Amino acid sequence: MYKSFVLLLGMVSSAAWAGSTIRAGLWEVTTKSDLLALVPHIPTEHMQQITNLARQYGLEMPEIRNGAATSTICITQDMAEQEMPVDLFENQFGCDVKHASKVGNRYQVVLVCNNVQFKGKGEAVVVFANPESFTGQAEFESMIQGNPVHTRAQSRGRWIGPDCTLAQPLQ
């Protein structure tokens, strides 16, 4: 069960950028969720498995403190110019985008995931206050290794600067 929160975290963080509203460059994204609050209770060997799983999906484990994960991501100019980055969700997490929409500065995506690690459905909504900051929320109902899991997450992001040398671009 613990392994899959990495996938959920990645989806929420990835949902946080979309379209020409966003500025290209280095971003700091902080996500809080009930699953992240469990991290202090995860045995060391399980955390290593989670870290390895994240790497399989091309993600680095973010810093996690007090139920929040903070990471830096690089948004390239090409990414920033996309209207709706649905390919990111399908390529990174084995999920299908069932609905994606943009109205003004509000982005919404509905995902259905059916892979070995994660089966479920979720929705993410992101609202940009300006090209350099956003807030978002996501909610997922899933089955993880036969266990039902419901999770909610809140995210916020801020643009740090144009130089991405501190982070790898999202794939």
Phi and psi in degrees as GROMACS dihedral restraints (atoms count N, CA, C in turn):
[ dihedral_restraints ]
;  ai    aj    ak    al  type     phi  dphi    fc
    3     4     5     6     1   -63.0    20    10
    4     5     6     7     1   -32.4    20    10
    6     7     8     9     1   -59.7    20    10
    7     8     9    10     1   -37.8    20    10
    9    10    11    12     1   -75.3    20    10
   10    11    12    13     1   -14.2    20    10
   12    13    14    15     1   -65.4    20    10
   13    14    15    16     1   -23.2    20    10
   15    16    17    18     1   -62.5    20    10
   16    17    18    19     1   -43.5    20    10
   18    19    20    21     1   -63.7    20    10
   19    20    21    22     1   -43.4    20    10
   21    22    23    24     1   -62.7    20    10
   22    23    24    25     1   -44.4    20    10
   24    25    26    27     1   -59.8    20    10
   25    26    27    28     1   -44.0    20    10
   27    28    29    30     1   -61.8    20    10
   28    29    30    31     1   -39.7    20    10
   30    31    32    33     1   -66.0    20    10
   31    32    33    34     1   -42.8    20    10
   33    34    35    36     1   -66.0    20    10
   34    35    36    37     1   -45.2    20    10
   36    37    38    39     1   -64.8    20    10
   37    38    39    40     1   -40.2    20    10
   39    40    41    42     1   -69.1    20    10
   40    41    42    43     1   -32.6    20    10
   42    43    44    45     1   -67.5    20    10
   43    44    45    46     1   -13.1    20    10
   45    46    47    48     1   -75.4    20    10
   46    47    48    49     1    -7.8    20    10
   48    49    50    51     1  -126.7    20    10
   49    50    51    52     1   138.6    20    10
   51    52    53    54     1  -170.3    20    10
   52    53    54    55     1   139.0    20    10
   54    55    56    57     1    72.2    20    10
   55    56    57    58     1  -178.7    20    10
   57    58    59    60     1   -74.7    20    10
   58    59    60    61     1    -1.2    20    10
   60    61    62    63     1   -70.9    20    10
   61    62    63    64     1   -22.3    20    10
   63    64    65    66     1   -96.2    20    10
   64    65    66    67     1   149.3    20    10
   66    67    68    69     1   -92.2    20    10
   67    68    69    70     1   135.0    20    10
   69    70    71    72     1   -70.0    20    10
   70    71    72    73     1   149.4    20    10
   72    73    74    75     1   133.4    20    10
   73    74    75    76     1  -159.5    20    10
   75    76    77    78     1   -86.1    20    10
   76    77    78    79     1   129.7    20    10
   78    79    80    81     1  -122.3    20    10
   79    80    81    82     1   145.4    20    10
   81    82    83    84     1  -106.1    20    10
   82    83    84    85     1   126.3    20    10
   84    85    86    87     1  -121.6    20    10
   85    86    87    88     1   127.5    20    10
   87    88    89    90     1  -117.9    20    10
   88    89    90    91     1   127.7    20    10
   90    91    92    93     1  -124.3    20    10
   91    92    93    94     1   130.3    20    10
   93    94    95    96     1  -112.7    20    10
   94    95    96    97     1   138.0    20    10
   96    97    98    99     1  -156.5    20    10
   97    98    99   100     1   164.4    20    10
   99   100   101   102     1   -66.3    20    10
  100   101   102   103     1   -33.5    20    10
  102   103   104   105     1   -66.9    20    10
  103   104   105   106     1   -38.1    20    10
  105   106   107   108     1   -66.5    20    10
  106   107   108   109     1   -26.9    20    10
  108   109   110   111     1   -66.5    20    10
  109   110   111   112     1   -17.9    20    10
  111   112   113   114     1   -80.2    20    10
  112   113   114   115     1   -14.6    20    10
  114   115   116   117     1   -51.7    20    10
  115   116   117   118     1   -44.5    20    10
  117   118   119   120     1   -61.0    20    10
  118   119   120   121     1   -19.1    20    10
  120   121   122   123     1   -95.4    20    10
  121   122   123   124     1     0.2    20    10
  123   124   125   126     1   -85.8    20    10
  124   125   126   127     1   126.4    20    10
  126   127   128   129     1   -60.2    20    10
  127   128   129   130     1   151.8    20    10
  129   130   131   132     1   -53.4    20    10
  130   131   132   133     1   -43.9    20    10
  132   133   134   135     1   -64.9    20    10
  133   134   135   136     1   -33.5    20    10
  135   136   137   138     1   -71.3    20    10
  136   137   138   139     1   -37.4    20    10
  138   139   140   141     1   -63.1    20    10
  139   140   141   142     1   -36.6    20    10
  141   142   143   144     1   -65.0    20    10
  142   143   144   145     1   -39.4    20    10
  144   145   146   147     1   -62.9    20    10
  145   146   147   148     1   -40.8    20    10
  147   148   149   150     1   -63.4    20    10
  148   149   150   151     1   -44.7    20    10
  150   151   152   153     1   -60.9    20    10
  151   152   153   154     1   -43.5    20    10
  153   154   155   156     1   -63.9    20    10
  154   155   156   157     1   -40.6    20    10
  156   157   158   159     1   -62.7    20    10
  157   158   159   160     1   -43.9    20    10
  159   160   161   162     1   -58.3    20    10
  160   161   162   163     1   -43.5    20    10
  162   163   164   165     1   -62.8    20    10
  163   164   165   166     1   -35.5    20    10
  165   166   167   168     1   -60.1    20    10
  166   167   168   169     1   -30.8    20    10
  168   169   170   171     1   -94.9    20    10
  169   170   171   172     1    10.5    20    10
  171   172   173   174     1    77.5    20    10
  172   173   174   175     1    19.1    20    10
  174   175   176   177     1  -110.2    20    10
  175   176   177   178     1   145.5    20    10
  177   178   179   180     1   -99.8    20    10
  178   179   180   181     1   139.6    20    10
  180   181   182   183     1   -64.4    20    10
  181   182   183   184     1   127.6    20    10
  183   184   185   186     1   -78.2    20    10
  184   185   186   187     1   168.2    20    10
  186   187   188   189     1   -68.9    20    10
  187   188   189   190     1   129.4    20    10
  189   190   191   192     1  -121.7    20    10
  190   191   192   193     1   120.8    20    10
  192   193   194   195     1  -144.2    20    10
  193   194   195   196     1   137.6    20    10
  195   196   197   198     1    52.0    20    10
  196   197   198   199     1    42.1    20    10
  198   199   200   201     1    74.8    20    10
  199   200   201   202     1    14.7    20    10
  201   202   203   204     1  -130.7    20    10
  202   203   204   205     1   141.3    20    10
  204   205   206   207     1  -110.1    20    10
  205   206   207   208     1   130.0    20    10
  207   208   209   210     1  -120.2    20    10
  208   209   210   211     1   130.3    20    10
  210   211   212   213     1  -142.5    20    10
  211   212   213   214     1   163.1    20    10
  213   214   215   216     1  -111.4    20    10
  214   215   216   217     1   139.3    20    10
  216   217   218   219     1  -132.8    20    10
  217   218   219   220     1   152.1    20    10
  219   220   221   222     1  -103.9    20    10
  220   221   222   223     1   124.9    20    10
  222   223   224   225     1  -106.0    20    10
  223   224   225   226     1   114.3    20    10
  225   226   227   228     1   -75.0    20    10
  226   227   228   229     1   167.0    20    10
  228   229   230   231     1   -61.5    20    10
  229   230   231   232     1   -40.4    20    10
  231   232   233   234     1   -60.7    20    10
  232   233   234   235     1   -41.9    20    10
  234   235   236   237     1   -64.2    20    10
  235   236   237   238     1   -43.9    20    10
  237   238   239   240     1   -63.3    20    10
  238   239   240   241     1   -26.5    20    10
  240   241   242   243     1   -86.4    20    10
  241   242   243   244     1    -8.4    20    10
  243   244   245   246     1   -70.4    20    10
  244   245   246   247     1   139.0    20    10
  246   247   248   249     1   -69.9    20    10
  247   248   249   250     1   -51.3    20    10
  249   250   251   252     1  -141.7    20    10
  250   251   252   253     1   116.3    20    10
  252   253   254   255     1   -84.9    20    10
  253   254   255   256     1    57.7    20    10
  255   256   257   258     1   -64.3    20    10
  256   257   258   259     1   -28.9    20    10
  258   259   260   261     1   -61.0    20    10
  259   260   261   262     1   -31.8    20    10
  261   262   263   264     1   -58.5    20    10
  262   263   264   265     1   -46.7    20    10
  264   265   266   267     1   -66.5    20    10
  265   266   267   268     1   -44.3    20    10
  267   268   269   270     1   -69.4    20    10
  268   269   270   271     1   -40.6    20    10
  270   271   272   273     1   -75.3    20    10
  271   272   273   274     1   -38.3    20    10
  273   274   275   276     1   -80.9    20    10
  274   275   276   277     1   -35.9    20    10
  276   277   278   279     1  -123.7    20    10
  277   278   279   280     1     3.2    20    10
  279   280   281   282     1    67.8    20    10
  280   281   282   283     1    26.5    20    10
  282   283   284   285     1  -105.6    20    10
  283   284   285   286     1   153.3    20    10
  285   286   287   288     1  -104.0    20    10
  286   287   288   289     1   134.1    20    10
  288   289   290   291     1   -84.0    20    10
  289   290   291   292     1   117.0    20    10
  291   292   293   294     1   -92.7    20    10
  292   293   294   295     1   -24.7    20    10
  294   295   296   297     1  -159.2    20    10
  295   296   297   298     1   133.6    20    10
  297   298   299   300     1  -139.5    20    10
  298   299   300   301     1   134.2    20    10
  300   301   302   303     1  -145.7    20    10
  301   302   303   304     1   156.5    20    10
  303   304   305   306     1  -136.7    20    10
  304   305   306   307     1   125.7    20    10
  306   307   308   309     1  -130.5    20    10
  307   308   309   310     1   110.0    20    10
  309   310   311   312     1    61.9    20    10
  310   311   312   313     1  -121.5    20    10
  312   313   314   315     1  -100.3    20    10
  313   314   315   316     1    14.4    20    10
  315   316   317   318     1  -110.7    20    10
  316   317   318   319     1   127.0    20    10
  318   319   320   321     1  -116.3    20    10
  319   320   321   322     1   141.5    20    10
  321   322   323   324     1  -139.8    20    10
  322   323   324   325     1   138.6    20    10
  324   325   326   327     1  -140.5    20    10
  325   326   327   328     1   137.7    20    10
  327   328   329   330     1  -111.2    20    10
  328   329   330   331     1   127.7    20    10
  330   331   332   333     1  -118.4    20    10
  331   332   333   334     1   144.6    20    10
  333   334   335   336     1  -125.0    20    10
  334   335   336   337     1   122.7    20    10
  336   337   338   339     1  -115.1    20    10
  337   338   339   340     1   134.4    20    10
  339   340   341   342     1  -146.6    20    10
  340   341   342   343     1    80.9    20    10
  342   343   344   345     1  -135.3    20    10
  343   344   345   346     1  -178.4    20    10
  345   346   347   348     1   -58.7    20    10
  346   347   348   349     1   -41.5    20    10
  348   349   350   351     1   -87.0    20    10
  349   350   351   352     1   -26.4    20    10
  351   352   353   354     1  -150.2    20    10
  352   353   354   355     1   125.0    20    10
  354   355   356   357     1  -127.7    20    10
  355   356   357   358     1   124.2    20    10
  357   358   359   360     1   170.8    20    10
  358   359   360   361     1  -171.4    20    10
  360   361   362   363     1  -136.5    20    10
  361   362   363   364     1   142.8    20    10
  363   364   365   366     1  -153.3    20    10
  364   365   366   367     1   168.3    20    10
  366   367   368   369     1  -136.2    20    10
  367   368   369   370     1   137.8    20    10
  369   370   371   372     1  -127.2    20    10
  370   371   372   373     1   138.8    20    10
  372   373   374   375     1  -129.0    20    10
  373   374   375   376     1   132.2    20    10
  375   376   377   378     1  -129.0    20    10
  376   377   378   379     1   136.0    20    10
  378   379   380   381     1  -126.5    20    10
  379   380   381   382     1   125.4    20    10
  381   382   383   384     1   -90.4    20    10
  382   383   384   385     1   124.2    20    10
  384   385   386   387     1   -73.8    20    10
  385   386   387   388     1   -34.7    20    10
  387   388   389   390     1  -162.7    20    10
  388   389   390   391     1   178.5    20    10
  390   391   392   393     1   -65.0    20    10
  391   392   393   394     1    -6.6    20    10
  393   394   395   396     1  -118.1    20    10
  394   395   396   397     1     8.2    20    10
  396   397   398   399     1  -157.9    20    10
  397   398   399   400     1   149.4    20    10
  399   400   401   402     1  -148.7    20    10
  400   401   402   403     1   162.6    20    10
  402   403   404   405     1  -128.8    20    10
  403   404   405   406     1   155.1    20    10
  405   406   407   408     1  -155.2    20    10
  406   407   408   409     1   164.9    20    10
  408   409   410   411     1  -145.9    20    10
  409   410   411   412     1   152.8    20    10
  411   412   413   414     1  -143.9    20    10
  412   413   414   415     1   152.0    20    10
  414   415   416   417     1  -141.6    20    10
  415   416   417   418     1   133.8    20    10
  417   418   419   420     1  -133.5    20    10
  418   419   420   421     1   137.4    20    10
  420   421   422   423     1  -111.8    20    10
  421   422   423   424     1   125.0    20    10
  423   424   425   426     1  -149.2    20    10
  424   425   426   427     1   168.1    20    10
  426   427   428   429     1  -118.4    20    10
  427   428   429   430     1   123.4    20    10
  429   430   431   432     1  -123.9    20    10
  430   431   432   433     1   112.9    20    10
  432   433   434   435     1    50.2    20    10
  433   434   435   436     1    44.0    20    10
  435   436   437   438     1    81.8    20    10
  436   437   438   439     1    -1.8    20    10
  438   439   440   441     1  -105.1    20    10
  439   440   441   442     1   129.4    20    10
  441   442   443   444     1   -71.6    20    10
  442   443   444   445     1   135.3    20    10
  444   445   446   447     1  -134.4    20    10
  445   446   447   448     1   128.2    20    10
  447   448   449   450     1  -116.3    20    10
  448   449   450   451     1   128.1    20    10
  450   451   452   453     1  -139.4    20    10
  451   452   453   454     1   147.8    20    10
  453   454   455   456     1  -124.1    20    10
  454   455   456   457     1   148.2    20    10
  456   457   458   459     1  -143.1    20    10
  457   458   459   460     1   148.9    20    10
  459   460   461   462     1  -121.8    20    10
  460   461   462   463     1   138.9    20    10
  462   463   464   465     1  -128.7    20    10
  463   464   465   466     1   155.2    20    10
  465   466   467   468     1  -143.7    20    10
  466   467   468   469     1   147.6    20    10
  468   469   470   471     1  -138.2    20    10
  469   470   471   472     1   150.2    20    10
  471   472   473   474     1  -140.9    20    10
  472   473   474   475     1   140.6    20    10
  474   475   476   477     1   -75.7    20    10
  475   476   477   478     1   131.4    20    10
  477   478   479   480     1   -95.6    20    10
  478   479   480   481     1   -43.2    20    10
  480   481   482   483     1   173.2    20    10
  481   482   483   484     1   176.5    20    10
  483   484   485   486     1   -76.5    20    10
  484   485   486   487     1   -17.1    20    10
  486   487   488   489     1   -89.6    20    10
  487   488   489   490     1   120.9    20    10
  489   490   491   492     1   -98.6    20    10
  490   491   492   493     1    19.2    20    10
  492   493   494   495     1   -64.9    20    10
  493   494   495   496     1   -17.7    20    10
  495   496   497   498     1   -89.2    20    10
  496   497   498   499     1    -4.6    20    10
  498   499   500   501     1  -144.7    20    10
  499   500   501   502     1   155.3    20    10
  501   502   503   504     1   -89.1    20    10
  502   503   504   505     1   146.1    20    10
  504   505   506   507     1   -62.9    20    10
  505   506   507   508     1   148.1    20    10
  507   508   509   510     1   -64.1    20    10
  508   509   510   511     1   145.2    20    10
